[in-house]
């Protein structure tokens, strides 16, 4: 039986090299037959470049294809079905996937144009695109980002691109959470590679990207999403489809017993240009050479506090950055570099959820 109870994380600002290093640690080719049809499912919800925080970074997919081909796994396709009102073909072009297709001779499958079949699951009937179900090994590459209806979108929700537009409409009628969970009983993800480079703060369609400088890998979509929720500042209970999926046997949300390993530490300070919203949130922060992964966790945490109407009650500035190492302050430090502060949220980098809980306790004193 294949062990699925693990998560691996790598940090940096070179996504292609990061995913190559991550795959060398995982060695997925050991479980992929040489003649297997490998399907890569990115998140191309609409025609926006990955810098918007909405879509999968093409360099990650490029690195994955290079790795698979170097191991003799050459039967590869990229498949996606963009959201209702969008055209997948346009997303393939704008997001850089047409170029990848030409360079590596990998077909692009537009699932919006695919036929589909109906499948029963736990009292529901869900239509799924036929091409998805004929793939032998499915690699899901979602973007780690917020979502206005479900709080987060990651591994489980990215499978929604594998159903026809008519079914997507039905999912919204059913309230999203239950059908997303049940869909994942029908579609088996063999490997998940989460693009955590710069997902959007709140919205699936991008616009407020937050640089996080990480790629996350796992095999259990429930475990991956439980981890992703905490990274973005949410409890598992705040993303109901995670618990529903766990209850119906899709996977486990038990992070305490999982093997979670970081392959390195983030040392990059490269920043994407902050949007107006990110600038507003950074007004609460005094930063000195902070790594992007740590700083990104803090921005997500501040947004969560603002949603709870607590941010305005925060009286003290928050300090973050490598140049606070071995220095003593009376303020509130974020991350292990500020362990000399009177108060400090430990972690390198800390999860947004841990920051939220720590600051909530201070605000409520």
Secondary structure, 3 states (H helix, E strand, C coil): CCCCCEEEEEECCCHHHHHHHHHHHHCHHHHCCCCCCEEEEECCCCCCCHHHCCCCCHHHHHHHHHHHHHCCCCCEEEEECCCCCCCHHHHHHHCCHHHHHHHHCCEEEEHHHCCEEEEEECCEEEEEEHHHHHCCEEEEECECEEECCCEEECHHHHHHHHCCHHHHHHHHHCCCHHHHHHHHHHCCCCEEEEEECCCECCCCCCCCECCCCEEEEECCHHHHHHHHHHHCCCCHHHCHHHHHHHHCCCCCCCCCCCEEEECCCCCCCCCCCCCHHHHHHHCCEEECCCCHHHHHHHHHHHHHHHHCCCHHHCCCCEEECHHHCCCCCCCEEECHHHCCCCEEECCCCCCHHHHHHHHHHHHCC
